Amino acid sequence: MLTIFVFAPIGSLIALLYALFLSKTTRKFDEGTDMMRQIAQAVREGARAYLKRQYRVVAIIFGVVFVILLILSLNKLLPTFVPFIFLTGGFFSALSGFIGMAQATHSSARTANAARTSLNSALRVAFAAGGVMGFVVVGLSLLDLSVWFFLLNWIYRALPTDERLLIITQTLICYGMGASFQALFARVGGGIFTKAADVGADLVGKVEADIPEDDPRNPATIADNVGDNIGDVAGMGADLYESYVGSIVAAMALAFAAGLGFSGIVLPLILAAAGVLSSIIGTFLVRTKEEASQHALLFAIRKGIWMAGIVMAIISAVVIKYVLPGNFNFYWPILIGLACGVIIGYSTEFFTSDTYRPTRAIAAAARTGPATVILEGISVGMLSTVPPILIVALAIIAAYYIPGGATRPEYGLFGVAIAAVGMLSTLGITLATDAYGPVADNAGGNAQMANLPEEVRTRTDALDAIGNTTAATGKGFAIGSAALTVLALIAAYRSQIARVFPAFDFRITNPQVIIGLFLGAMMPFLFCSQTIKAVGRTAGYIVLEVRRQFKEIKGLLEGKAQPDYAKTVDLCTVAAQKEMIKPALLVVAVPILTGILLGPNGVIGLLVGALITGFALALMMANSGGAWDNAKKYIEKGELGGKGSPEHKAAVVGDTVGDPFKDTAGPSLNILIKLMSTVSIVFACFILRFALFK
């Protein structure tokens, strides 16, 4: 079986080589005029400066956690290599985000310049840039996991097979913790930066000064474009990196618990490699015609995702038949995961695209002012949670019972875990459709600031509107896969505790479990409160700074003077670094404190409660935010009043409320529920030793 394992590192290398090919392809396109190049360079420098400062702060925190993990491992509470794999998980998560950000900042001007020629050219450039992010995430995560698996298998080769595989799976879980830890800082810090800049730019520029979006007179414009790259590209890349890794390591841990041995443990890695090939094939189908409608643009992107899913369904049948002979029933959960992702995508599209009634209803509500826009948007977001929750519920039932969960629960739990792997197997192309959106958004800003013809901005706006929908789809996809992954992680935690603590009691009548459920249900709301307040405070600084510059820099609003872009970028950077610490540390501390005070039974309740409310709240926030944004763009296209109308200003207020919903608090919740689960697993032995209740 070691022979087939080599497909995992080979798949990772193919992904990285294809990312390099896409990067070189986009670099062949011209960045356009001198002004377009200067704007792109300013955004590039701002994004790099922010990430360097963020990584310095995060490195200190990682150092502290490394020392804690090292002390635990020296006291035999953790496997020896856990502290080191934790560091590599965080490092490669950060690296994938940095590479994706670098590619995005080198592609925005090229996309704007390509839009001077045709819509299809602009789509190809932006999508290729997003593809770099997608395949770097897949390639780096799969490569590092493969190297660690091979290394640990060799180091512990003298141990009995079961003991060796137990140590390997326990160690790899902490790789997911490192990736999740970095992703949380990237998502929260980047989300605070980008949405504070966006909100500040919109409130003073569009609403107060009545100037267009991305107008070069607005001092927050460059900060807004920088934020798109560090929050929606680097942050989102780190986010889905940990989603991808989390699903794989959870499935590996449950394969061991199910007694599937070496074959079952390597199966998620082989499926991930198959997903690389499927995603590459799918990317060649993404193209469109000139003057395409939003529906046609969405169809162009969907074609690639469909093809990737079909190819993955075919390859995975062969993989299951060869890797797990006699257990072909595990093939069906993979198909269930693939189908679940597609259906969640359709549901998200329905609630966030202006092609359909919900978003148009929000736009129509703008006739009566901002209050009705906000009310309609919240109601749409709440309603949008129904289909994905029902879909995931059906997927869990099917993935559990089809492999034989009724008679062998461990098979059922592995079925749920492998469904999550199937759902994320085509992440290369799925993430490409997500990451291309910020590139198109930046391209529109570049076109506006460089005073390109109106038709260019029309094309980039069309791509940006689709980007809002695909980004919302990506968030729904991420939280849907997180629900399956966290369920698998909770099962892995329960299995680990049960091995050393036979008195484990997860009955709903246990008061420790009930208290844990309440605490877990509270956590997403507490976390969102912290992150939304952080955006509000930081946006307040930007609003005051933009107002100051409009007032004090003579001739700025008349276009006769240049704003101080660097000042707003620096304000956002400093505030985001400060604001991201508290919510991130809260996520790590609560599971450990709950374990000490309530024992492992309370931790199970905590994780289940956080999963249930976090899943629903994340869907509601992501979809309401995406719908508000596209309702605004629907009005800007000339519907219901057009730009500058009272309806437009009301929609801008709704979009401003939705910004921290969809790009800061909402997408961070899937990291919250997974990081709490991995922290609980990693600190399980520590909790058992020091818990007040057992």
Secondary structure, 3 states (H helix, E strand, C coil): CHHHHCHHHHHHHHHHHHHHHHHHHHHCCCCCCHHHHHHHHHHHHHHHHHHHHHHHHHHHHHHHHHHHHHHHHHCCCCCCCHHHHHHHHHHHHHHHHHHHHHHHHHHHHHHHHHHCCCHHHHHHHHHHHHHHHHHHHHHHHHHHHHHHHHHHHHHCCCCCHHHHHHHHHHHHHHHHHHHHHHHHHHHHHHHHHHHHHHHHHHHHHHHHCCCCCCCCCCCCHHHHHHHHHHHHHHHHHHHHHHHHHHHHHHHHHHHHHCCCHHHHHHHHHHHHHHHHHHHHHHHCCCCCCCCCCHHHHHHHHHHHHHHHHHHHHHHHHHHHHHHCCCCHHHHHHHHHHHHHHHHHHHHHHHHHCCCCHHHHHHHHHHHHCHHHHHHHHHHHHHHCCHHHHHHHHHHHHHHHHCCCCCCCHHHHHHHHHHHHHHHHCCHHHHHHHHHHHHHHHHHHHHHHHCCCCHHHHHHHHHHHHHHHHHHHHHHHHHHHHHHHHHHHHHHHHHHHHHHHCCCCCCCCCCHHHHHHHHHHHHHHHHHHHHHHHHHHHHHHHHHHHHHHHHHHCCCCCCCCCCCCHHHHHHHHHHHHHHHCHHHHHHHHHHHHHHHHHHHHHHHHHHHHHHHHHHHHHHHHHHHHHHHHHHHHHHHHCCHHHCCCCHHHHHHHHHHHHHHHHHHHHHHHHHHHHHHHHHHHHHCHHHHHHHCCCC
